[in-house]
């Protein structure tokens, strides 16, 4: 169940939220919920990318935290220009796992 909260907003923020709600044809509460959901999603992605780039998260952990698939996470790495943490040893282990042999 949703829980109501109270917060104070700067006048400028409220003006911008009202503008968004009018353009989206929704009430102010809906606009705030939508903006907050998008901000949380973006924060989780950036946090996961940061933890991944620092080596604190594996690719799988980062993808799970960001709530995206492990197949989509590399696209986020590319979009935000984060290097893939993948060295030669990991590649060789993965190639052995799929039984690929060098020719």
C-alpha positions in Angstrom: 0.0 0.0 0.0 1.3 3.5 -0.8 2.3 5.6 2.1 1.7 9.4 2.0 4.7 11.6 2.9 5.1 15.3 3.3 8.1 17.3 2.0 8.9 20.9 1.4 10.0 21.8 -2.2 11.6 25.0 -3.4 9.1 27.1 -5.4 11.2 26.6 -8.6 10.9 22.8 -8.3 7.1 23.1 -7.8 6.8 25.3 -10.9 8.7 22.7 -12.9 6.6 19.8 -11.6 3.4 21.7 -12.4 4.7 22.3 -15.9 5.6 18.6 -16.3 2.2 17.5 -15.0 0.4 19.8 -17.5 2.5 18.5 -20.4 2.0 14.9 -19.3 -1.8 15.4 -18.6 -1.5 14.0 -15.1 -2.0 15.5 -11.6 0.9 16.8 -9.6 1.0 13.7 -7.4 1.3 11.4 -10.4 4.0 13.6 -11.9 6.0 13.5 -8.7 5.7 9.7 -8.4 6.8 9.3 -12.0 9.7 11.6 -11.7 10.8 9.9 -8.4 10.6 6.5 -10.0 12.7 7.6 -12.9 15.2 9.2 -10.6 15.5 6.1 -8.4 16.0 3.9 -11.5 18.7 6.3 -12.8 20.4 6.4 -9.4 20.5 2.6 -9.1 22.0 2.3 -12.6 24.7 4.9 -11.8 25.5 3.4 -8.4 25.8 -0.1 -10.0 28.1 1.3 -12.7 30.2 3.0 -10.1 30.5 -0.1 -7.9 31.2 -2.2 -11.0 34.0 0.1 -12.2 35.5 0.1 -8.7 35.5 -3.7 -8.7 33.0 -3.9 -5.8 30.3 -5.6 -8.0 30.6 -8.3 -10.6 28.7 -7.8 -13.8 25.9 -10.0 -12.5 25.7 -8.2 -9.2 25.7 -4.8 -10.9 23.0 -5.9 -13.4 20.9 -7.3 -10.5 21.3 -4.1 -8.4 20.4 -1.9 -11.4 17.4 -4.2 -12.2 18.5 -4.9 -15.7 19.4 -8.2 -17.4 23.1 -9.2 -17.6 22.6 -9.0 -21.4 21.5 -5.4 -21.2 24.1 -4.2 -18.7 27.0 -4.1 -21.2 24.9 -1.6 -23.1 24.8 0.6 -20.0 28.6 0.3 -19.7 28.9 1.5 -23.3 26.4 4.3 -22.8 28.1 5.6 -19.7 31.6 4.9 -21.1 32.6 2.5 -18.3 35.3 -0.1 -19.1 34.4 -3.8 -18.9 36.2 -5.5 -16.0 37.3 -8.6 -17.9 40.8 -9.8 -18.1 42.6 -12.5 -20.1 42.3 -15.1 -17.3 38.5 -14.6 -17.1 38.2 -15.0 -20.9 40.2 -18.2 -20.9 38.1 -19.6 -18.1 34.9 -18.7 -20.0 36.3 -20.3 -23.1 37.1 -23.5 -21.2 33.6 -23.5 -19.8 32.1 -23.5 -23.3 34.8 -25.9 -24.5 36.2 -23.6 -27.1 39.7 -24.4 -28.3 42.3 -22.2 -30.0 43.2 -23.1 -33.5 
